Amino acid sequence: MDLRQLFARDEQPRQGFLAFEWLIMAYVVFTSLLMLYYSFSHELHMASMVSVRLQTLAALFLLKWIYTLKPCRFTMFLRALAQLMLLGLWYPDTYELNRMLPNLDHVFAQCEQTVFSCQPALLFAQQFPQPLVSELVKLGYESYYVVMLAVMLYYLFKRFDDFERMAFILLGSFFLFYLVFIFLPVVGPQFYYCAVGVDQIAQGVFPNVGHYFENNTDCLPIPGWQDGLFHQLTIISHNAGERPTAAFPSSHVGVTTILLWLAWQARSRWLFFSLLPLAVLMFFGTFYILAHYAIDAIAGVFFGTFYYFLLRFIYKKSR
């Protein structure tokens, strides 16, 4: 497609808010009510929570107005891209809400032990500390946003008629994952192992820490080869916004699964098979770096597939 077509005026501009924008507004309203409910009995970081909601709504209304002035593919793309960029603010918001509930990591760590007779997150990096393995799985983990952008750009240039549906499925999946994280307080190995001690975990002892993470955010360092480029990038992304939240299921794996489905649905085999190796590395990278239990990554595949078909069905029914 000629790049000039990005700015060519749409012959039939979309009227009103887009489907994914209505979904975002519904999430804002629901979590705001939940925030107010918790505020009566707990101390919340209200300023940051109000800020993310105001920024989201401001971006939503501003970009809708810009699209009205210049309805074209580029301004449509901006409407979706802005909300994806704001997800980095919504992620910590799940911690503010789920820290009000007692932690459940002892249940999930025990389930991990039952399924695998060990803790894969504890042993993976210990057994494979080699630079090549460490960098490959971290490359996969850090490819998350590259894969997302690749799929979005493919739809923008090659399947624009389906762009809004793609954005609805992609953004909708994030907010569905966030709803799970709000009501299922599982923090993952990097936080839980740090809280109870690696020695206890190695012995198969998984204490119930209750509300420990309501006010504690200490975590283990990221394992593996310390001098690699992708190790450093993982540290940067971790420090930028990681919180003791959102472990089960893995949204990294889940959203990547959805992106693979979107690539397959777009009938682009080259795109699908180009992204597949990164998705496999992503899967293993999630528990190599201690962000997730192995069962979280497995669940991410199933949740991602379920959300893909659910959101595709909802979008079709809303047309």
Buried (B, 14 or more C-beta within 10 A) or exposed (E): EEEEEBEEEBEEEBEEBBBBBBBBBEBBEEBEEBBEEBEEEEEBEEEEBEEBBEEBBEBBEEBBEBBEEEBBBBBBBBBBBBBBEBBEBBBBBBBBBBBBBBBBBBEBBEBBBEEBEBBBBBEBBEEBEEEEBBBBBBBBBBBBEEBBEBBBEBBBBBBBEBBBBBBBBBBBBBBBBBBBBBEBBBBBBBBBBBBBEEEEBEEEBBBEBEEBBBEBBEBBEBBBBEEBEBBBBBBEBBEEEBBBBBBBBBBBBBBBBBBBBBBBBBEBEEBBEEBBEBBBBBBBBBBBBBBBBBBBBBBBBEBBBBBBEBBBEBBEEEE
